[in-house]
Amino acid sequence: MSKVKPYKNSALGKKEQVTKMFDNISGDYDGLNRVISFGIDIKWRKNVVKIINKSNPESILDIATGTGDLAINLAETHATKIVGLDISSGMLEIGKEKVKKKGLDSKIEMVLGDSEKLPFKNDTFDAITVAFGVRNFENLDNGLKEIYRVLKPNGTFVILETSIPTKTPFKQGYNLYTKNIMPLIGKIFSKDRSAYQYLSESASVFPYGEALNNILRKIGFINVEDFPQTLGVATIYKSSK
């Protein structure tokens, strides 16, 4: 698994570095995300909601919820309980404010927690989602095993994550944008100059497509499918327990 970390000269482990990074950029994150993705990430999240909605879950866990965008989108489903979990208190505080402003306090609970040590009992949730979070796990297998543990039998697990286009010229254009332009935008508009360099580097080395499908199968997930989004710059992965 990738050893890419946000701060190359830090003695902290990846988990601690990721927590520090997201705390640092929490105030800039939503705005910069819209700029860097040209707003297309909004459509991708809606596609996740459509997939989740088909299974009519009553309870949903959104891991690496960040500022709560996907958790808030999931409120459109018939679920009566949505839990957004994140390791960054800075991101969660912004998420809590967004949930409160939308009057969703009774439906969405924002929880500080570690995705690799989930504070829930076995077989708790009907559906679990992770949007742009699995590549930040310190140990991918451990995080996926925890997700498998707290997902109910026949429950739905959906990942939304960056991937790399495979066709020319989209692959070359993607590499140019993510390696040069995206980190530059981050440096200009964010106080944490390393953060968007890390987000670019981690995306470039993270397994995607059939490679991630096989990891899910190895953990024990079944009915594994992937759905490339926008020429393959992101992919939605659906599986079940």
Backbone as CSV, one residue per row, in Angstrom:
resi,resn,N_x,N_y,N_z,CA_x,CA_y,CA_z,C_x,C_y,C_z
1,MET,0.835,-1.194,0.000,0.000,0.000,0.000,0.876,1.253,0.000
2,SER,0.356,2.336,-0.527,1.116,3.572,-0.667,1.587,4.117,0.674
3,LYS,2.821,4.616,0.671,3.388,5.239,1.865,3.358,6.764,1.751
4,VAL,2.623,7.288,0.775,2.527,8.732,0.581,1.878,9.370,1.803
5,LYS,2.532,10.421,2.327,2.021,11.137,3.496,2.000,12.636,3.196
6,PRO,1.173,13.393,3.920,1.084,14.838,3.652,2.375,15.603,3.909
7,TYR,3.075,15.253,4.998,4.235,16.049,5.419,5.482,15.170,5.431
8,LYS,6.292,15.312,4.398,7.416,14.401,4.180,8.466,14.453,5.292
9,ASN,8.623,15.583,5.952,9.661,15.716,6.979,9.136,15.540,8.397
10,SER,7.913,15.060,8.513,7.309,14.870,9.829,7.529,13.447,10.327
11,ALA,7.735,13.309,11.638,7.909,11.986,12.254,6.564,11.350,12.588
12,LEU,5.471,12.091,12.431,4.149,11.560,12.736,3.753,10.474,11.739
13,GLY,2.907,9.541,12.171,2.380,8.528,11.278,1.376,9.134,10.315
14,LYS,0.983,8.362,9.299,0.075,8.885,8.277,-1.241,9.358,8.877
15,LYS,-1.796,8.583,9.811,-3.091,8.926,10.392,-3.038,10.285,11.083
16,GLU,-1.973,10.508,11.868,-1.829,11.786,12.571,-1.599,12.924,11.589
17,GLN,-0.825,12.655,10.536,-0.575,13.690,9.530,-1.849,14.053,8.770
18,VAL,-2.632,13.056,8.412,-3.890,13.313,7.690,-4.840,14.129,8.567
19,THR,-4.908,13.781,9.855,-5.758,14.535,10.787,-5.323,15.992,10.845
20,LYS,-4.021,16.206,11.004,-3.474,17.573,11.062,-3.760,18.330,9.764
21,MET,-3.557,17.653,8.628,-3.760,18.290,7.333,-5.200,18.768,7.162
22,PHE,-6.171,17.878,7.455,-7.571,18.260,7.260,-8.016,19.306,8.283
23,ASP,-7.451,19.282,9.486,-7.730,20.366,10.430,-7.237,21.692,9.863
24,ASN,-6.053,21.660,9.241,-5.448,22.881,8.694,-6.243,23.468,7.528
25,ILE,-6.767,22.606,6.665,-7.419,23.106,5.445,-8.938,23.129,5.548
26,SER,-9.484,22.816,6.730,-10.936,22.699,6.864,-11.684,23.954,6.412
27,GLY,-11.134,25.120,6.705,-11.811,26.361,6.334,-11.828,26.626,4.842
28,ASP,-10.842,26.076,4.126,-10.740,26.294,2.680,-11.350,25.165,1.872
29,TYR,-11.610,24.027,2.519,-11.836,22.769,1.808,-13.008,22.810,0.832
30,ASP,-14.168,23.236,1.275,-15.358,23.203,0.410,-15.172,24.059,-0.844
31,GLY,-14.711,25.286,-0.635,-14.534,26.198,-1.764,-13.498,25.707,-2.751
32,LEU,-12.364,25.226,-2.224,-11.307,24.729,-3.101,-11.733,23.466,-3.842
33,ASN,-12.492,22.617,-3.187,-12.988,21.402,-3.831,-13.826,21.737,-5.055
34,ARG,-14.704,22.731,-4.911,-15.550,23.115,-6.044,-14.693,23.642,-7.192
35,VAL,-13.661,24.418,-6.855,-12.797,24.988,-7.893,-11.997,23.890,-8.583
36,ILE,-11.357,23.032,-7.798,-10.466,22.012,-8.342,-11.216,20.981,-9.176
37,SER,-12.435,20.630,-8.759,-13.196,19.616,-9.496,-14.149,20.234,-10.514
38,PHE,-14.138,21.565,-10.636,-15.072,22.287,-11.513,-16.524,22.014,-11.120
39,GLY,-16.729,21.626,-9.863,-18.075,21.382,-9.364,-18.663,20.031,-9.749
40,ILE,-17.885,19.211,-10.480,-18.412,17.922,-10.941,-18.585,16.944,-9.780
41,ASP,-17.855,17.159,-8.682,-17.966,16.254,-7.535,-19.392,16.247,-6.963
42,ILE,-20.134,17.321,-7.182,-21.529,17.383,-6.716,-22.356,16.316,-7.431
43,LYS,-22.153,16.175,-8.736,-22.875,15.172,-9.525,-22.489,13.768,-9.078
44,TRP,-21.196,13.550,-8.814,-20.739,12.229,-8.391,-21.412,11.812,-7.083
45,ARG,-21.522,12.731,-6.152,-22.172,12.411,-4.870,-23.654,12.080,-5.079
46,LYS,-24.290,12.797,-5.971,-25.700,12.504,-6.265,-25.854,11.104,-6.840
47,ASN,-24.874,10.663,-7.627,-24.913,9.314,-8.181,-24.758,8.266,-7.076
48,VAL,-23.952,8.587,-6.061,-23.821,7.697,-4.899,-25.169,7.574,-4.193
49,VAL,-25.838,8.706,-4.000,-27.138,8.714,-3.325,-28.147,7.850,-4.086
50,LYS,-28.120,7.918,-5.410,-29.043,7.113,-6.227,-28.820,5.623,-5.988
51,ILE,-27.557,5.222,-5.909,-27.233,3.811,-5.678,-27.694,3.378,-4.295
52,ILE,-27.407,4.208,-3.290,-27.792,3.887,-1.914,-29.313,3.817,-1.787
53,ASN,-30.000,4.702,-2.454,-31.459,4.799,-2.348,-32.162,3.522,-2.803
54,LYS,-31.541,2.806,-3.742,-32.156,1.590,-4.292,-32.320,0.505,-3.234
55,SER,-31.479,0.535,-2.186,-31.557,-0.503,-1.151,-32.439,-0.087,0.029
56,ASN,-33.009,1.130,-0.033,-33.909,1.638,1.014,-33.364,1.439,2.438
57,PRO,-32.167,1.942,2.727,-31.597,1.746,4.060,-32.278,2.615,5.117
58,GLU,-32.362,2.093,6.323,-32.872,2.885,7.444,-31.736,3.595,8.162
59,SER,-30.553,2.962,8.152,-29.395,3.561,8.832,-28.200,3.583,7.881
60,ILE,-27.504,4.736,7.853,-26.356,4.914,6.956,-25.183,5.493,7.748
61,LEU,-24.001,4.946,7.510,-22.770,5.501,8.052,-21.964,6.095,6.910
62,ASP,-21.613,7.383,7.017,-20.760,8.035,6.022,-19.392,8.254,6.657
63,ILE,-18.415,7.460,6.240,-17.064,7.504,6.808,-16.225,8.544,6.076
64,ALA,-15.313,9.193,6.807,-14.515,10.290,6.256,-15.458,11.354,5.703
65,THR,-16.457,11.661,6.505,-17.526,12.564,6.068,-17.053,13.986,5.825
66,GLY,-15.911,14.364,6.426,-15.369,15.709,6.207,-16.322,16.783,6.683
67,THR,-16.687,17.678,5.788,-17.616,18.751,6.140,-19.071,18.353,5.875
68,GLY,-19.301,17.064,5.645,-20.663,16.539,5.619,-21.420,16.600,4.312
69,ASP,-20.746,16.893,3.202,-21.467,17.024,1.930,-22.280,15.780,1.588
70,LEU,-21.641,14.609,1.642,-22.359,13.393,1.259,-23.417,13.033,2.297
71,ALA,-23.103,13.195,3.574,-24.091,12.909,4.624,-25.355,13.747,4.418
72,ILE,-25.164,15.005,4.069,-26.303,15.898,3.820,-27.078,15.438,2.578
73,ASN,-26.352,15.036,1.520,-27.025,14.505,0.326,-27.820,13.248,0.651
74,LEU,-27.281,12.417,1.543,-27.939,11.157,1.904,-29.233,11.382,2.685
75,ALA,-29.414,12.593,3.195,-30.659,12.926,3.895,-31.845,12.900,2.936
76,GLU,-31.571,12.881,1.627,-32.638,12.791,0.618,-33.216,11.378,0.548
77,THR,-32.515,10.395,1.120,-33.012,9.021,1.129,-34.072,8.871,2.221
78,HIS,-34.616,7.668,2.355,-35.627,7.402,3.376,-35.011,7.010,4.720
79,ALA,-33.691,7.071,4.812,-33.013,6.694,6.053,-33.462,7.583,7.211
80,THR,-33.648,6.979,8.371,-34.038,7.731,9.567,-32.842,8.098,10.415
81,LYS,-31.703,7.423,10.173,-30.491,7.683,10.947,-29.287,7.719,10.014
82,ILE,-28.580,8.849,10.027,-27.345,8.992,9.252,-26.246,9.448,10.205
83,VAL,-25.137,8.728,10.212,-23.992,9.095,11.044,-22.840,9.482,10.126
84,GLY,-22.315,10.694,10.316,-21.131,11.129,9.591,-19.935,11.051,10.526
85,LEU,-18.939,10.260,10.169,-17.765,10.063,11.031,-16.516,10.595,10.355
86,ASP,-15.686,11.293,11.125,-14.430,11.806,10.586,-13.405,11.914,11.702
87,ILE,-12.133,11.834,11.315,-11.036,11.903,12.280,-10.606,13.344,12.557
88,SER,-11.068,14.276,11.710,-10.674,15.685,11.835,-11.764,16.500,12.522
89,SER,-11.457,17.011,13.697,-12.434,17.826,14.418,-12.708,19.140,13.685
90,GLY,-11.693,19.654,12.990,-11.869,20.891,12.229,-12.894,20.735,11.117
91,MET,-12.808,19.647,10.379,-13.772,19.387,9.310,-15.163,19.154,9.889
92,LEU,-15.230,18.400,10.991,-16.523,18.084,11.600,-17.256,19.325,12.092
93,GLU,-16.525,20.265,12.666,-17.164,21.481,13.180,-17.857,22.246,12.056
94,ILE,-17.209,22.310,10.901,-17.839,22.963,9.749,-19.044,22.151,9.288
95,GLY,-18.891,20.816,9.293,-19.996,19.944,8.911,-21.198,20.097,9.821
96,LYS,-20.947,20.202,11.114,-22.039,20.369,12.078,-22.814,21.652,11.820
97,GLU,-22.106,22.714,11.480,-22.765,23.983,11.174,-23.632,23.862,9.919
98,LYS,-23.132,23.157,8.912,-23.897,22.962,7.683,-25.165,22.143,7.950
99,VAL,-25.018,21.091,8.765,-26.169,20.244,9.113,-27.218,21.060,9.869
100,LYS,-26.742,21.897,10.805,-27.639,22.723,11.616,-28.392,23.730,10.744
101,LYS,-27.675,24.384,9.829,-28.297,25.379,8.959,-29.385,24.772,8.074
102,LYS,-29.210,23.501,7.718,-30.192,22.840,6.863,-31.301,22.164,7.662
103,GLY,-31.245,22.317,8.995,-32.288,21.749,9.840,-32.307,20.234,9.865
104,LEU,-31.114,19.622,9.754,-31.031,18.163,9.679,-30.458,17.540,10.954
105,ASP,-30.418,18.322,12.040,-29.835,17.848,13.307,-30.461,16.546,13.795
106,SER,-31.766,16.395,13.591,-32.461,15.217,14.100,-32.187,13.973,13.261
107,LYS,-31.676,14.171,12.058,-31.455,13.042,11.145,-29.980,12.678,11.005
108,ILE,-29.106,13.681,11.089,-27.669,13.454,10.885,-26.901,13.718,12.177
109,GLU,-26.119,12.738,12.591,-25.242,12.887,13.755,-23.794,12.888,13.271
110,MET,-23.032,13.904,13.651,-21.632,14.009,13.258,-20.754,13.530,14.415
111,VAL,-19.897,12.537,14.141,-19.140,11.856,15.191,-17.645,11.902,14.899
112,LEU,-16.848,12.253,15.912,-15.392,12.213,15.802,-14.944,10.770,16.021
113,GLY,-14.210,10.205,15.061,-13.804,8.818,15.211,-12.814,8.375,14.154
114,ASP,-12.194,7.239,14.410,-11.167,6.651,13.551,-11.808,5.586,12.663
115,SER,-11.670,5.729,11.365,-12.278,4.789,10.419,-11.708,3.379,10.544
116,GLU,-10.533,3.261,11.152,-9.921,1.945,11.313,-10.209,1.341,12.694
117,LYS,-10.934,2.071,13.513,-11.384,1.572,14.820,-12.790,2.128,15.063
118,LEU,-13.731,1.676,14.292,-15.084,2.240,14.324,-15.777,1.962,15.659
119,PRO,-16.358,2.997,16.253,-16.993,2.862,17.576,-18.427,2.340,17.515
120,PHE,-18.633,1.270,16.743,-19.968,0.719,16.571,-19.922,-0.810,16.691
121,LYS,-21.061,-1.393,17.052,-21.159,-2.841,17.186,-21.214,-3.502,15.808
122,ASN,-20.972,-4.790,15.785,-21.083,-5.552,14.544,-22.480,-5.409,13.948
123,ASP,-22.552,-5.411,12.623,-23.845,-5.448,11.905,-24.786,-4.317,12.336
124,THR,-24.280,-3.093,12.321,-25.059,-1.943,12.794,-25.791,-1.206,11.675
125,PHE,-25.151,-1.049,10.510,-25.682,-0.149,9.477,-26.168,-0.897,8.229
126,ASP,-27.266,-0.386,7.665,-27.807,-0.945,6.422,-26.951,-0.555,5.212
127,ALA,-26.314,0.602,5.289,-25.478,1.079,4.181,-24.315,1.896,4.736
128,ILE,-23.184,1.827,4.052,-21.999,2.605,4.434,-21.417,3.241,3.179
129,THR,-21.015,4.508,3.301,-20.406,5.221,2.179,-19.066,5.816,2.600
130,VAL,-18.178,5.965,1.635,-16.918,6.691,1.827,-16.645,7.470,0.546
131,ALA,-16.617,8.787,0.634,-16.327,9.615,-0.540,-14.964,10.276,-0.374
132,PHE,-14.053,9.935,-1.242,-12.697,10.501,-1.246,-12.012,10.333,0.112
133,GLY,-12.171,9.161,0.708,-11.589,8.933,2.024,-10.738,7.688,2.147
134,VAL,-11.027,6.652,1.337,-10.309,5.394,1.554,-8.814,5.524,1.269
135,ARG,-8.428,6.433,0.387,-7.001,6.553,0.112,-6.244,7.246,1.248
136,ASN,-6.991,7.803,2.199,-6.357,8.424,3.362,-6.232,7.468,4.549
137,PHE,-6.783,6.244,4.406,-6.625,5.262,5.486,-5.141,4.955,5.659
138,GLU,-4.721,4.834,6.893,-3.325,4.452,7.142,-3.095,3.010,6.691
139,ASN,-4.070,2.145,6.978,-4.012,0.759,6.533,-5.343,0.438,5.862
140,LEU,-5.327,0.330,4.536,-6.561,0.159,3.771,-7.311,-1.105,4.185
141,ASP,-6.587,-2.216,4.317,-7.236,-3.482,4.692,-7.943,-3.371,6.037
142,ASN,-7.285,-2.750,7.017,-7.897,-2.599,8.346,-9.168,-1.771,8.279
143,GLY,-9.120,-0.684,7.505,-10.302,0.165,7.373,-11.458,-0.570,6.708
144,LEU,-11.154,-1.332,5.665,-12.204,-2.072,4.960,-12.759,-3.209,5.826
145,LYS,-11.901,-3.838,6.612,-12.373,-4.900,7.527,-13.331,-4.333,8.576
146,GLU,-13.029,-3.127,9.061,-13.914,-2.480,10.026,-15.265,-2.144,9.389
147,ILE,-15.224,-1.665,8.159,-16.463,-1.362,7.442,-17.291,-2.638,7.264
148,TYR,-16.625,-3.717,6.879,-17.308,-5.003,6.716,-17.947,-5.448,8.031
149,ARG,-17.242,-5.229,9.130,-17.724,-5.659,10.447,-19.012,-4.952,10.848
150,VAL,-19.090,-3.640,10.638,-20.247,-2.879,11.126,-21.388,-2.809,10.110
151,LEU,-21.160,-3.324,8.894,-22.214,-3.378,7.881,-23.087,-4.612,8.116
152,LYS,-24.389,-4.418,8.026,-25.306,-5.547,8.203,-25.201,-6.528,7.030
153,PRO,-25.488,-7.816,7.259,-25.568,-8.763,6.140,-26.550,-8.247,5.083
154,ASN,-26.163,-8.360,3.829,-26.924,-7.839,2.680,-26.890,-6.313,2.591
155,GLY,-26.120,-5.672,3.472,-26.000,-4.219,3.427,-25.190,-3.760,2.227
156,THR,-25.349,-2.496,1.875,-24.678,-1.913,0.701,-23.504,-1.039,1.119
157,PHE,-22.367,-1.236,0.460,-21.174,-0.424,0.703,-20.799,0.273,-0.598
158,VAL,-20.673,1.604,-0.549,-20.351,2.378,-1.747,-19.154,3.290,-1.477
159,ILE,-18.167,3.204,-2.342,-16.989,4.071,-2.309,-17.047,5.016,-3.504
160,LEU,-16.740,6.281,-3.282,-16.477,7.234,-4.361,-15.033,7.677,-4.185
161,GLU,-14.209,7.436,-5.198,-12.790,7.760,-5.053,-12.222,8.200,-6.395
162,THR,-11.147,8.971,-6.333,-10.465,9.379,-7.556,-9.883,8.155,-8.255
163,SER,-9.758,8.252,-9.559,-9.109,7.209,-10.354,-8.415,7.897,-11.524
164,ILE,-7.785,7.099,-12.369,-7.001,7.678,-13.461,-7.582,7.240,-14.806
165,PRO,-7.919,8.194,-15.674,-8.414,7.819,-17.004,-7.396,6.939,-17.734
166,THR,-7.874,5.991,-18.510,-6.972,5.066,-19.199,-6.822,5.383,-20.685
167,LYS,-7.707,6.226,-21.227,-7.671,6.502,-22.663,-6.945,7.810,-22.969
168,THR,-6.217,7.802,-24.088,-5.571,9.009,-24.607,-6.632,9.873,-25.286
169,PRO,-6.611,11.217,-25.162,-5.635,12.055,-24.467,-6.047,12.383,-23.019
170,PHE,-7.132,11.756,-22.550,-7.650,12.099,-21.224,-6.654,11.766,-20.119
171,LYS,-5.927,10.662,-20.286,-4.941,10.269,-19.279,-3.837,11.320,-19.157
172,GLN,-3.340,11.784,-20.299,-2.269,12.789,-20.288,-2.765,14.117,-19.705
173,GLY,-3.995,14.490,-20.086,-4.557,15.733,-19.553,-4.776,15.653,-18.053
174,TYR,-5.237,14.502,-17.586,-5.449,14.297,-16.152,-4.129,14.406,-15.391
175,ASN,-3.080,13.750,-15.907,-1.776,13.794,-15.243,-1.233,15.215,-15.164
176,LEU,-1.379,15.962,-16.243,-0.915,17.356,-16.258,-1.666,18.176,-15.223
177,TYR,-2.976,17.996,-15.165,-3.798,18.787,-14.250,-3.507,18.453,-12.793
178,THR,-3.478,17.148,-12.460,-3.330,16.755,-11.056,-1.911,16.970,-10.525
179,LYS,-0.911,16.819,-11.385,0.474,16.942,-10.919,0.983,18.380,-10.907
180,ASN,0.401,19.232,-11.744,0.911,20.600,-11.855,-0.098,21.679,-11.457
181,ILE,-1.291,21.609,-12.021,-2.252,22.690,-11.817,-2.945,22.594,-10.464
182,MET,-3.408,21.394,-10.088,-4.136,21.240,-8.835,-3.295,21.633,-7.612
183,PRO,-2.045,21.155,-7.487,-1.232,21.587,-6.348,-0.965,23.093,-6.338
184,LEU,-0.858,23.685,-7.541,-0.622,25.125,-7.630,-1.824,25.899,-7.102
185,ILE,-3.021,25.471,-7.476,-4.243,26.110,-6.958,-4.277,26.006,-5.438
186,GLY,-3.940,24.811,-4.926,-3.918,24.606,-3.481,-2.929,25.512,-2.782
187,LYS,-1.747,25.685,-3.377,-0.721,26.541,-2.776,-1.153,28.002,-2.739
188,ILE,-1.851,28.423,-3.783,-2.270,29.824,-3.874,-3.390,30.131,-2.879
189,PHE,-4.345,29.212,-2.756,-5.551,29.518,-1.991,-5.627,28.858,-0.613
190,SER,-4.695,27.962,-0.288,-4.731,27.300,1.011,-3.509,27.665,1.832
191,LYS,-3.697,27.759,3.152,-2.570,28.079,4.035,-1.645,26.882,4.227
192,ASP,-2.120,25.686,3.871,-1.303,24.479,4.006,-0.789,24.090,2.629
193,ARG,0.465,24.420,2.337,1.021,24.228,0.997,1.238,22.755,0.638
194,SER,1.363,21.897,1.653,1.630,20.482,1.387,0.365,19.695,1.097
195,ALA,-0.775,20.195,1.563,-2.003,19.402,1.542,-2.420,18.981,0.140
196,TYR,-2.488,19.918,-0.784,-3.002,19.584,-2.109,-1.964,18.862,-2.960
197,GLN,-0.679,18.991,-2.604,0.345,18.158,-3.220,0.123,16.709,-2.805
198,TYR,-0.161,16.509,-1.507,-0.434,15.155,-1.004,-1.687,14.574,-1.652
199,LEU,-2.757,15.348,-1.731,-4.003,14.847,-2.300,-3.808,14.413,-3.748
200,SER,-2.949,15.131,-4.470,-2.636,14.764,-5.848,-1.791,13.498,-5.904
201,GLU,-0.740,13.442,-5.085,0.163,12.286,-5.099,-0.546,11.016,-4.640
202,SER,-1.357,11.131,-3.602,-2.038,9.948,-3.071,-3.032,9.386,-4.088
203,ALA,-3.663,10.283,-4.854,-4.605,9.827,-5.884,-3.887,9.089,-7.007
204,SER,-2.663,9.516,-7.321,-1.938,8.934,-8.462,-1.432,7.531,-8.194
205,VAL,-1.278,7.146,-6.922,-0.718,5.828,-6.609,-1.746,4.876,-5.991
206,PHE,-2.966,5.361,-5.747,-3.963,4.520,-5.090,-4.570,3.534,-6.088
207,PRO,-4.801,2.258,-5.680,-5.389,1.278,-6.597,-6.794,1.674,-7.022
208,TYR,-7.114,1.461,-8.281,-8.440,1.808,-8.779,-8.915,0.750,-9.766
209,GLY,-10.196,0.811,-10.097,-10.759,-0.147,-11.040,-10.693,-1.562,-10.481
210,GLU,-10.278,-2.499,-11.311,-10.261,-3.909,-10.918,-9.311,-4.179,-9.756
211,ALA,-8.268,-3.362,-9.617,-7.334,-3.544,-8.493,-8.042,-3.326,-7.158
212,LEU,-8.871,-2.281,-7.078,-9.609,-2.036,-5.840,-10.752,-3.048,-5.688
213,ASN,-11.360,-3.436,-6.796,-12.393,-4.476,-6.745,-11.848,-5.746,-6.086
214,ASN,-10.636,-6.131,-6.479,-10.034,-7.353,-5.948,-9.713,-7.239,-4.464
215,ILE,-9.334,-6.041,-4.018,-9.086,-5.824,-2.592,-10.392,-5.983,-1.813
216,LEU,-11.473,-5.435,-2.339,-12.792,-5.574,-1.695,-13.193,-7.042,-1.601
217,ARG,-12.970,-7.784,-2.676,-13.307,-9.215,-2.670,-12.470,-9.970,-1.643
218,LYS,-11.205,-9.613,-1.537,-10.307,-10.265,-0.582,-10.800,-10.066,0.850
219,ILE,-11.352,-8.888,1.144,-11.858,-8.595,2.489,-13.111,-9.424,2.769
220,GLY,-13.861,-9.756,1.713,-15.069,-10.555,1.888,-16.312,-9.962,1.251
221,PHE,-16.193,-8.775,0.676,-17.342,-8.144,0.026,-17.735,-8.929,-1.229
222,ILE,-19.023,-8.936,-1.523,-19.537,-9.648,-2.691,-20.283,-8.675,-3.609
223,ASN,-20.663,-9.167,-4.790,-21.393,-8.344,-5.775,-20.652,-7.033,-6.058
224,VAL,-19.345,-7.140,-6.228,-18.499,-5.952,-6.411,-18.624,-5.436,-7.852
225,GLU,-18.938,-4.154,-7.981,-19.043,-3.504,-9.286,-18.368,-2.141,-9.230
226,ASP,-17.885,-1.663,-10.372,-17.356,-0.292,-10.409,-17.962,0.473,-11.576
227,PHE,-18.144,1.765,-11.341,-18.786,2.642,-12.318,-17.931,3.902,-12.507
228,PRO,-17.066,3.934,-13.545,-16.240,5.123,-13.798,-17.100,6.364,-14.029
229,GLN,-16.629,7.497,-13.518,-17.341,8.760,-13.630,-16.498,9.761,-14.430
230,THR,-17.141,10.519,-15.311,-16.498,11.621,-16.039,-15.158,11.203,-16.638
231,LEU,-15.214,10.308,-17.602,-14.034,9.843,-18.352,-13.040,9.078,-17.483
232,GLY,-13.475,8.697,-16.274,-12.605,7.890,-15.415,-11.801,8.672,-14.394
233,VAL,-12.068,9.973,-14.217,-11.306,10.735,-13.229,-11.753,10.402,-11.800
234,ALA,-12.902,9.757,-11.684,-13.371,9.224,-10.398,-14.119,7.928,-10.702
235,THR,-14.279,7.095,-9.674,-14.997,5.832,-9.843,-15.857,5.574,-8.612
236,ILE,-17.062,5.059,-8.856,-17.934,4.614,-7.776,-17.853,3.085,-7.709
237,TYR,-17.625,2.571,-6.515,-17.544,1.126,-6.297,-18.702,0.701,-5.415
238,LYS,-19.462,-0.274,-5.865,-20.588,-0.780,-5.097,-20.344,-2.242,-4.743
239,SER,-20.596,-2.599,-3.490,-20.469,-3.987,-3.070,-21.436,-4.246,-1.924
240,SER,-21.484,-5.490,-1.464,-22.376,-5.818,-0.359,-21.740,-6.887,0.529
241,LYS,-22.419,-7.178,1.643,-21.912,-8.146,2.616,-22.801,-9.388,2.598
